[in-house]
């Protein structure tokens, strides 16, 4: 009887773990800081929340620096949203933290810890402890300035955390 109960509990735990990760792989399930650039948001608070979520869901954080004024930021967003498989893989790999840069809120204090921003959108990838392990614009995921699915999948495979 205990053996059957143990198997049942173990099965339920596995089901809930898979459900929690699966639930986070669509855009609708993402926190507000993953959905839009908002000059009113506190990048430090959002950053702490993103790191906490990354630790809980075994993903890295992608910090996307840009703004609503940024044409390529919108192109990247449309690319991720336009393909269910791209969206799923993207959010299986990353917790996305959008950090606004605008006249209204340049986020200078938050971004002072990040070096080398030379265009937008600019991305930083961090480990779950906040250590930056990658910094670049989006060129690695594009061909002639347009997002490319195959390049995106290679990029995602490169940065996806291994299994627990």
C-alpha positions as CSV (number, residue, x, y, z in Angstrom):
1,X,0.0,0.0,0.0
2,X,2.8,2.5,0.9
3,X,4.5,1.6,-2.4
4,X,1.4,2.5,-4.3
5,X,0.9,5.7,-2.4
6,X,4.5,6.6,-3.0
7,X,4.1,6.0,-6.7
8,X,0.9,8.1,-6.8
9,X,2.5,11.0,-4.9
10,X,5.6,10.9,-7.2
11,X,3.4,10.8,-10.3
12,X,1.5,13.8,-9.1
13,X,4.6,15.8,-8.3
14,X,6.0,15.1,-11.8
15,X,2.7,16.1,-13.4
16,X,2.6,19.4,-11.4
17,X,6.2,20.1,-12.3
18,X,5.7,19.6,-16.0
19,X,2.4,21.6,-15.8
20,X,4.1,24.5,-14.2
21,X,6.8,24.6,-16.8
22,X,4.4,24.1,-19.7
23,X,2.1,26.9,-18.4
24,X,5.0,29.4,-18.6
25,X,5.8,28.7,-22.3
26,X,3.1,31.0,-23.9
27,X,3.2,34.7,-24.0
28,X,-0.2,35.0,-22.2
29,X,1.3,33.3,-19.2
30,X,4.3,35.7,-18.8
31,X,4.6,38.4,-16.1
32,X,3.9,42.0,-17.1
33,X,7.6,42.8,-17.2
34,X,8.0,40.3,-20.1
35,X,5.2,41.7,-22.2
36,X,6.0,45.4,-22.7
37,X,8.3,48.3,-22.1
38,X,6.9,50.4,-19.4
39,X,8.7,53.6,-18.2
40,X,6.7,53.5,-15.0
41,X,8.0,50.1,-13.9
42,X,10.9,49.7,-11.5
43,X,13.7,47.7,-13.3
44,X,15.3,46.7,-10.0
45,X,12.1,45.2,-8.7
46,X,11.3,43.5,-12.0
47,X,14.9,42.2,-12.2
48,X,14.6,40.6,-8.8
49,X,11.3,39.0,-9.7
50,X,12.7,37.7,-13.0
51,X,15.6,36.1,-11.2
52,X,13.3,34.5,-8.7
53,X,11.1,33.1,-11.5
54,X,14.1,31.9,-13.4
55,X,15.4,30.0,-10.3
56,X,11.9,28.5,-9.7
57,X,11.4,27.4,-13.4
58,X,15.1,26.5,-14.2
59,X,15.6,29.1,-16.9
60,X,18.0,31.9,-17.6
61,X,17.0,35.6,-17.8
62,X,17.1,37.5,-21.0
63,X,17.2,41.2,-20.4
64,X,15.9,43.0,-23.5
65,X,16.8,46.7,-23.4
66,X,14.8,48.9,-25.7
67,X,11.5,50.8,-25.9
68,X,8.2,51.3,-27.6
69,X,10.0,53.6,-30.0
70,X,12.3,50.8,-31.2
71,X,11.3,49.4,-34.5
72,X,13.5,46.3,-34.2
73,X,12.1,45.6,-30.7
74,X,8.6,45.3,-32.2
75,X,10.0,43.2,-35.1
76,X,11.5,40.8,-32.6
77,X,8.3,40.6,-30.5
78,X,6.2,39.9,-33.6
79,X,8.6,37.2,-34.6
80,X,8.4,35.4,-31.3
81,X,4.6,35.7,-31.1
82,X,4.0,34.7,-34.7
83,X,5.2,31.1,-34.4
84,X,3.9,28.9,-31.6
85,X,7.1,26.7,-31.7
86,X,9.4,29.8,-31.5
87,X,7.3,31.2,-28.6
88,X,7.3,27.9,-26.7
89,X,11.0,27.3,-27.0
90,X,11.8,30.9,-26.2
91,X,9.9,30.9,-23.0
92,X,11.2,27.4,-22.1
93,X,14.7,28.9,-22.3
94,X,14.3,32.4,-20.9
95,X,12.4,34.6,-18.4
96,X,12.2,37.8,-20.5
97,X,12.8,41.1,-18.7
98,X,12.1,44.1,-20.8
99,X,13.9,47.2,-19.6
100,X,12.6,50.5,-20.9
101,X,15.0,53.2,-22.3
102,X,13.3,56.4,-23.1
103,X,13.3,60.1,-22.4
104,X,10.7,59.5,-19.7
105,X,12.8,56.8,-18.0
106,X,16.3,56.0,-19.3
107,X,16.8,53.6,-16.4
108,X,20.4,54.9,-16.0
109,X,20.9,53.6,-12.5
110,X,19.8,50.0,-13.4
111,X,21.7,50.0,-16.7
112,X,24.9,51.4,-15.1
113,X,25.7,47.8,-14.2
114,X,25.6,46.7,-17.8
115,X,28.3,47.7,-20.3
116,X,28.5,47.9,-24.0
117,X,25.0,48.8,-25.1
118,X,25.5,50.1,-28.7
119,X,22.1,49.6,-30.3
120,X,18.5,48.5,-29.6
121,X,17.2,46.0,-28.8
122,X,20.2,45.0,-26.8
123,X,20.2,41.7,-24.9
124,X,21.9,40.4,-21.8
125,X,21.6,36.8,-20.7
126,X,22.1,36.1,-17.1
127,X,22.4,33.0,-15.0
128,X,19.8,32.5,-12.3
129,X,22.1,34.3,-9.9
130,X,22.2,37.4,-12.1
131,X,25.7,36.9,-13.5
132,X,25.8,38.2,-17.1
133,X,27.0,35.5,-19.4
134,X,26.2,37.1,-22.8
135,X,25.7,40.6,-24.1
136,X,25.0,41.6,-27.7
137,X,22.4,43.0,-30.1
138,X,20.0,40.6,-31.9
139,X,22.2,40.0,-35.0
140,X,23.0,36.4,-33.9
141,X,19.3,35.6,-34.4
142,X,18.9,37.3,-37.8
143,X,19.7,37.2,-41.5
144,X,20.0,40.5,-43.2
145,X,18.3,42.2,-40.3
146,X,15.3,39.9,-40.2
147,X,14.7,37.3,-37.4
148,X,15.4,33.8,-38.6
149,X,13.8,30.7,-37.1
150,X,16.7,28.4,-37.6
151,X,19.2,30.8,-36.1
152,X,16.8,31.5,-33.2
153,X,16.5,27.8,-32.5
154,X,20.4,27.5,-32.5
155,X,20.6,30.5,-30.2
156,X,18.0,29.0,-27.8
157,X,19.7,25.6,-27.8
158,X,22.9,27.3,-26.9
159,X,21.5,29.1,-23.8
160,X,18.9,26.6,-22.5
161,X,19.8,25.3,-19.1
162,X,20.4,21.5,-18.8
163,X,17.9,19.2,-17.2
164,X,17.8,19.4,-13.4
